[in-house]
């Protein structure tokens, strides 16, 4: 009986892993910042590479002539939920007095009417303190021949 219980636990774990969507690829959309931020809305892209439960990649945030490219990593926290943490800015251009946020996103994968989406809240930190948080909304972009 003990072996049957262990086998059942492994089988249910495998089903949970298999049920996770594949989020690898390019995602484009916007990132918002609540009132008091530099801008209320920025163009935003992330490129994700998924291996099992783990995710790596880069984020790209830009508005007007300023931008930041940031390394990130993350993992699935549920069947359709992902936590992504940025780690370091690899390239940027900014105005005087602006500090880029290193962000953490809690995103939910959804699919409706053929549109595949990642969306959810973000929080962040600059060297000077916490960032004004906001929301991420991204759709998957597929390569075309």
C-alpha positions as CSV (number, residue, x, y, z in Angstrom):
1,X,0.0,0.0,0.0
2,X,2.9,2.3,0.8
3,X,4.3,1.9,-2.7
4,X,1.0,2.6,-4.3
5,X,0.7,5.9,-2.4
6,X,4.2,6.9,-3.5
7,X,3.5,5.9,-7.1
8,X,0.3,7.9,-7.0
9,X,2.1,11.0,-5.7
10,X,4.7,10.7,-8.5
11,X,2.0,10.2,-11.1
12,X,0.1,13.3,-10.0
13,X,3.3,15.4,-9.9
14,X,4.0,14.4,-13.5
15,X,0.5,15.4,-14.6
16,X,1.0,18.8,-12.9
17,X,4.3,19.4,-14.8
18,X,2.9,18.3,-18.1
19,X,-0.1,20.6,-17.7
20,X,2.2,23.7,-17.7
21,X,2.1,25.7,-20.9
22,X,5.2,26.4,-23.0
23,X,6.0,30.1,-22.5
24,X,9.2,30.1,-24.6
25,X,9.4,32.8,-27.2
26,X,8.8,36.5,-27.7
27,X,6.1,38.3,-25.8
28,X,5.1,41.9,-26.6
29,X,2.8,44.4,-24.9
30,X,3.0,47.1,-22.2
31,X,4.0,47.7,-18.7
32,X,2.1,50.3,-16.6
33,X,3.2,52.2,-13.6
34,X,0.8,53.6,-11.1
35,X,0.4,57.3,-10.5
36,X,3.6,59.1,-9.5
37,X,5.9,57.1,-11.8
38,X,8.0,58.5,-14.6
39,X,5.4,57.5,-17.2
40,X,2.1,55.6,-16.8
41,X,2.8,53.3,-19.8
42,X,5.9,51.8,-21.4
43,X,6.3,49.5,-24.4
44,X,7.5,46.1,-23.0
45,X,8.9,42.9,-24.5
46,X,10.3,39.8,-22.9
47,X,12.0,36.9,-24.5
48,X,11.6,33.7,-22.5
49,X,13.4,30.3,-22.7
50,X,11.6,27.6,-20.7
51,X,13.3,24.4,-19.6
52,X,10.9,22.3,-17.5
53,X,9.7,24.5,-14.6
54,X,12.5,27.0,-15.0
55,X,12.6,30.2,-17.1
56,X,15.4,32.5,-18.3
57,X,15.5,35.4,-20.7
58,X,15.6,39.1,-21.0
59,X,13.1,42.0,-20.7
60,X,13.1,45.1,-22.9
61,X,11.4,48.3,-21.7
62,X,11.3,51.4,-23.8
63,X,9.6,54.8,-24.2
64,X,10.6,57.7,-26.4
65,X,14.4,57.5,-26.6
66,X,15.1,55.7,-23.3
67,X,15.3,51.9,-22.8
68,X,16.6,49.1,-20.6
69,X,17.6,45.6,-21.3
70,X,17.5,43.3,-18.2
71,X,18.4,39.7,-17.6
72,X,15.7,37.6,-15.8
73,X,14.9,34.2,-14.5
74,X,11.8,32.6,-13.0
75,X,9.7,29.5,-12.4
76,X,6.2,28.2,-12.5
77,X,4.4,28.7,-9.2
78,X,1.3,26.9,-10.3
79,X,-0.2,25.3,-13.5
80,X,-0.6,28.7,-15.2
81,X,1.3,31.1,-12.9
82,X,4.8,32.3,-13.2
83,X,7.1,34.4,-11.0
84,X,9.8,36.2,-12.9
85,X,12.7,38.1,-11.2
86,X,14.9,40.5,-13.1
87,X,18.6,40.3,-12.0
88,X,20.7,42.9,-13.7
89,X,20.6,45.7,-16.3
90,X,22.8,44.7,-19.3
91,X,22.2,47.8,-21.4
92,X,20.2,51.1,-21.0
93,X,19.8,54.7,-21.9
94,X,18.0,57.1,-19.5
95,X,17.4,60.7,-18.7
96,X,19.0,62.5,-15.7
97,X,17.2,61.7,-12.5
98,X,15.7,58.4,-13.8
99,X,16.5,55.1,-12.2
100,X,15.4,51.8,-13.8
101,X,13.5,49.3,-11.6
102,X,14.7,45.8,-11.2
103,X,11.3,44.1,-11.2
104,X,9.5,41.0,-10.0
105,X,6.4,39.9,-12.0
106,X,3.7,37.5,-10.9
107,X,2.1,36.6,-14.3
108,X,-0.8,34.4,-15.3
109,X,-0.9,32.5,-18.6
110,X,-4.3,32.6,-20.3
111,X,-5.7,31.8,-23.7
112,X,-9.0,33.1,-25.0
113,X,-10.3,33.5,-28.6
114,X,-7.0,32.4,-29.9
115,X,-5.0,35.1,-28.0
116,X,-2.3,33.8,-25.7
117,X,-1.5,36.2,-22.9
118,X,0.7,36.7,-19.9
119,X,-0.5,39.4,-17.4
120,X,-0.3,40.4,-13.8
121,X,1.2,42.8,-11.3
122,X,4.9,43.8,-10.9
123,X,6.9,45.4,-8.0
124,X,10.4,46.7,-8.2
125,X,13.4,48.2,-6.6
126,X,16.0,50.8,-7.5
127,X,19.2,51.6,-5.7
128,X,17.3,54.4,-4.0
129,X,14.3,52.4,-2.8
130,X,11.1,50.8,-4.0
131,X,9.5,51.6,-7.4
132,X,6.0,52.6,-7.9
133,X,4.4,49.3,-9.0
134,X,2.1,48.5,-11.9
135,X,0.8,45.8,-14.3
136,X,2.2,43.8,-17.2
137,X,0.1,42.8,-20.2
138,X,1.8,40.7,-22.9
139,X,0.7,38.6,-25.9
140,X,2.8,36.0,-27.6
141,X,4.3,36.9,-31.0
142,X,4.9,34.0,-33.4
143,X,7.5,34.2,-36.1
144,X,6.1,34.4,-39.6
145,X,7.5,32.9,-42.8
